[in-house]
Amino acid sequence: MYFRASKKLVLSPLYACVLLAFFAMTLAQAQTILRITTIPEEAATEQVRKFTPLATYLEKQLDTKVQFTPVTDYPAAVESLVNKKVDLVWFGGFTFVQASIRSGGKIVPLAQREEDTNFKSVFIAKTNSGIKSLADMKGKQVSFGSQSSTSGHLMPRSFLLQANIEPEKDFKRVAYSGAHDATIASVVSGKVDAAALDITVWQKFVSENKVNTQDVNVFFTTPSYYNYNWSVHADMPAQQREKIKAALLVLNPANPEHAEILKLNRATRYLSTTPENYKGLESAARSAGLLQ
């Protein structure tokens, strides 16, 4: 398979071709796995339940293996896409902004749910707490979700500041639960007096009878803003980006299989989105001191 020349090992043309073919095949196999993750807005088991059917659907639509792996926290989701450790991420609006800044503008949002064009946060408290307005939260113990959460921190904080309420100054204690389901639990258990979270998670808990609205309920709903999206890195080939986007946009609630996926994703349908939709969140984050 080889001969010696000038005391150096020289590969024969045939052997060199075999090696090149092997490495090309290995690289192609590595590239056929579409790696997906999401921000951990809920427990890892819930994320797996929600997104595994979508991963299976994408596997069929794209004719490639799809691997869904939860991450431990919001910053991990940001870094995973910025460093191209994953290919597709379900971001909140704020984590998209963070990833875009960290990558120098190289994160591309593909699609958002119809709900994300008119998203809201809710503030909840025990019904016998006496908290009926944002002003009533002064002197109380209050929880947000993750510090990087759009609906569980950034936008609730932004609307509090607009109401001349400064959390660290006006609240007895500020806590961060890490996830929306944990936020609800912190109010139910009495660990905090009030909390802010994603309206769709709250509605899911109410519809599934996981929270008793006679005991804990919403006392304030924020104005609307843009939120979540599916994003990829700009280095992903344009053809692959478009195939993923098309697969998301074609999900149809009239199709039973699609309807189940959309229901799990708390979506009526997916729409195309652009970076411009998240400029308002970036401005809010800078005004709130969450971005330098």
N, C-alpha and C positions, 0 to 999 in steps of 0.2 A: 504493500500500500504506500510505501515511501522509498526514497533513495537518498544517499548522502551526497552533499556537494559543499565543498569548502568547509568540511567538518561541522555543518549545520544540518539540522533535521528539516527536510523540505517535504511538504505534503504533496501527494500526487494530485493532479486536477480532479480525478474521480472522487478521492477521499475528501478533498476540500468541498466539492459540491454536495456530498452527503452531509457533512457537518453544517454547511449553510442551510440546507433543507431542514435539518433537525432543529436548528435554532429558530428558523422561520416558523416551523410548525409549533414549537413551544410558545413563541411569542403570540401567535395567532390564537392558541388555546387560552392563554392568559387574557387576551383581549375579548374573548367571547363571553366572559363572565361580567354581567352588569351588576355592580355592587351598589346597594341602596341602603340608606339609613335615614333617620328622622331625628328632629329634636325630641328629647324625652319629656313631652308635655304631660304624659301619664306614665304609669308603671310600665316596665319593659314587657311584661306579659300582655298588657293591653295593646301595646304597640305592635307586638307580633300578631295578635289576633286581628287587629285592624288592617295591617298592611300585607300580610302573607297572601291573601286572595288577590290583591293588586299585583304582587310580585309574580304570582302564577300566571295571571292574565298577560303581563308584559312579556313573560317568557314565551308564551304562545305567539303574541303579536310580533315580537322582534326576532323570533326563532333563535334565541340565545339563552344561555343559562343566566338566571337572576338570583342573586344572593342578598337576602335582607338580614341586616345585623343591627340591633339596637346599640346606641352609645350611652355612656353613663351620665353625661350632662350636656348642656347647651353649647359651651365652648368646644367640646369634643366634636360636635356635629360641624361646627364652623371650620375647625382646623382640618377635619377629615376631607372636606371638599377643597379647601384652599390648597392642601398638599396632595390632592388627587389620590388619596387613599380610598375614596369611594367615588362613584360616578354620578349618582343622582341623590339629592337630599330634599326632604320635606322640611323647609324652613318656615319659621315665623317671619313676619315682616322685618323685625329688628335684627334677627340673626342673619337674614339675607343682607341687610345693610352692613352688618359687621363683617360678613364674609366678603362682600364687595370691596369694602375699604381695605381689609387685610390682604386681598389678592391684587390690589391695584386696578379694580374694575373688571376683573376677569371672571366674574360669576354671572351666568346667564339665567334669568328666570324664564321658565317655559310656559307654565300654566298655573292658574289658581282656580279655586272653587268659585262658583258664582257667589257664594256667601262671603268670600273674601273681598269683594268689591264694596261691601257694606257691613263691615264687621263691627262688633261692639264688645265691651267688657261689662261685667256686672260687679257691684259691691254687695256682699251679703253679710248678714248678722243674725243673731238669734232674735226672734220676734218679740221677746220680752226684755230685750236689752236696752230699750229706750232710744236706740240709734235709728233715726228716720231720715237723716240727711248727711251729706259729707261733713258739715260743720259739727254734727253730733259725735264724730269720730275723734275730736280733739280730746287728748288726755287718755285715750284708749290704747289697747294693744292691737296692732293691725298687722296682717300678713299679706305679702305679695307671693307670687309663685317663684320662678327662677328670676334672678337678676337680669338675665338676658331675654326674658319673655316679653313679647309685644303686648299681648292681651292681659298678662298676669302681673306686669310691672310697668313697662315703659308708658303705655297709654293711660293706665289708671293714675300713675304719678303725674303725667302731663296734665290731666284734667284736674287733679288735686291742686297743682301749682296755679292753674288758671283760676281756681276758686280761692286763691291766696292761702292755701294750706300747705305747709312744708312738713312732710312726714317726720324727718329727724328732729324737728323743732317742736311740732305740735302734737305728736303721738307719744304716748307713754313708752311704747316699745315698737320697733319695726322688725318684723321677722320675714324670712324667706323660706317657703315650704319646699321649693324645688320643682313642684309639679302641681297641676290644677286639682287633681283628685286629692292630693295631700292638703291643699289649701282648704277644700271643703271640710275635710276631716278635722282640721285645726279649729274651725269654728264650731262644728258639731260637738267636739270634745271639750270646748271651753278654753283651749290653750290661748286663743286670741278672741278679741271681742268682735272684730270685723275683718273682712278680707276681700281681695279683688281677684277676679279670674275670667277666663274665656267663657263667653256666653253660651257657646255650643256645648262645652263640657257640662256646664250647669244644667242646660236643657236636657242633656242625655241622662244625667243623674236623676232629674225630676221624672222624666218619662219612664225610667227603669225602676222607679220607687226606691232609689238608693239614698234618698234624703227626704225627710218629712218637712214639707213647706209650712206646716203648722208651727214647727220649732225653729227652722232656719229659712230665711227667704231673702229675696232681692230688695234693697231699699234705694238703689241708684243704678241706672243704666247709662253708660256713656254715649256721647255722639258717635257716629260711625267713622271708620277709617279703613284703609286697605290692610290686608294681613297676609296670611300664609301663601306659599307657592312651592312648586317643584323646581329646583334649580340644578344646573350642571356647570362644569368648568368650561370656559371658552376654548380650551385646548381640545375638547371632544370634537371629533370630525362633524362638520355641519350636517352631513347626511344622517348620521346617527342621532344627533340632536333632534332633527326634524321627524325622524321615525318615532322617537319617544314621545315627542309633543303630539304627533298625530294620534298615537295610541291612547293618550290621555283625553284628547278632545273628542274622540269618537265614542267614548263611553256614553251609553244611551240608557236612561232609566226605563225605557220601554222593553229593554232586553233583560230578562230575569237575572242572568249572570252578572250583567253590568249593574243592575239595580242593587244587588247585594254588595258589590264593591263600593258603589257610591254611598250606600247607607252606612257602611262601616267607616268610610272616610268623612261622614257627616256632610255630604255634598249632594246638591241637586244635579250638577254637571260641572265639567271643567271648561274654563275659558282661557284664551291666550292672554298673556300679560307681558309687561315691559318694565325695565328698571325705573322709568319715570313715575310709575305708580307708587313707588316707595320713597320718593323724595320728601314727602310730608313727614314720614316716620323719621327720616334722617334729621330733618329740622327739629322735630319734637325731641329727639334724643339729645341733640346738641343743646337745646334750650333747657332740658332737664339735667344737664351736666353728666349725661351718660356716655357721651362721645366727646373726645377732645378735638 
